[in-house]
């Protein structure tokens, strides 16, 4: 999704005033930053909502719900308004499907996917509202749609170790050796006080003493 978002920005910069590309990158960057902060807070400090099984906003749900509607919107931008709206709705639906798949794969909880899809949809709709009346330049929808499809298909399934990167940053900032883990956090294992150091006998020539 990230390469797709960059391609969208490139097409916006080529065919429309630069402010549209800047707006797109700004709102998407803000949403991504919020996802990053929630994940960082949990992995480094165990900050979450245990009652909702919430350990951070789902990045997959957010990025899919944000990028796909905007990608289809940009591809349909030279068309009629109802075509643009149809593209946005279709993109939102696909984003929701991606979010549901994260629940089925036990990768995220319901609360994490709902917040991810909600944040992504809000990001997409904010940009769409801003760019709704953008006048098309010399670009036709065909090359835009084809390029977006190629990027989505060719790069689909290529893993990006974002989770590892966030984990490394969280450990560096928090000073912990290991990140917080959902299962142990839900079980309340991190709430237990650390065990007191064991007492031992130090035998010396002057007789045994306790330390």
Number of C-alpha atoms within 10 A of each C-alpha: 17 14 13 19 21 15 17 26 21 14 19 22 15 14 16 18 14 13 12 19 21 14 16 25 17 14 18 23 13 12 21 18 12 16 21 18 14 17 25 25 17 22 25 23 17 18 17 19 13 14 7 11 17 23 26 26 27 28 26 22 29 31 27 28 32 33 27 29 30 28 25 24 28 27 25 23 24 18 14 9 14 10 16 22 18 15 22 25 17 16 24 26 18 16 26 23 15 19 29 19 16 19 15 11 9 10 13 24 21 18 18 24 27 19 20 28 30 19 25 31 28 17 26 29 19 16 22 21 9 13 19 16 10 14 12 16 12 10 16 15 15 10 12 19 15 12 16 21 13 12 15 16 10 9 13 10 8 7 7 9 8 11 13 10 10 17 19 17 15 23 18 12 12 15 12 13 10 13 18 21 13 17 10 11 18 16 10 11 10 13 9 7 7 7 6 6 6 6 8 9 9 10 10 8 5 6 7 10 10 8 8
